[in-house]
Amino acid sequence: MINIYGIKTCSTVRKAIKFCKDNGLEYNFIDFRAEPLECSKVKYFATKVDINLLFNNRGTKYRDLKLNDLNLDEDGKLQWLCKENMLLKRPVIEYDDKVLISFNEELYKKELLK
């Protein structure tokens, strides 16, 4: 089963959901705005992908929190991701023992349509 983590108003999350529907893939959607992720789940993601890929430093929440001023290291980024899920780059796709970040149709075809 594929888990799609994100928020329902995000265009890239909607693209990931559409991809799954169009290709007949079963998925669960987890809206982390409605149900924040446990820190253990965020840490799990960080073991599967580079924290710099997981951490969205281009979004509104990043700017609102003025995190650029803090010059965060990897540990600092992980702490902020645990506190504020909206700093996760979306969507986060979890399946089997793999994690994919953002929407990339070619990568999805390669990884999810096996």
Order of alpha helices (4+ residues) and beta strands (2+ residues): beta-alpha-beta-alpha-alpha-alpha-alpha-beta-beta-alpha
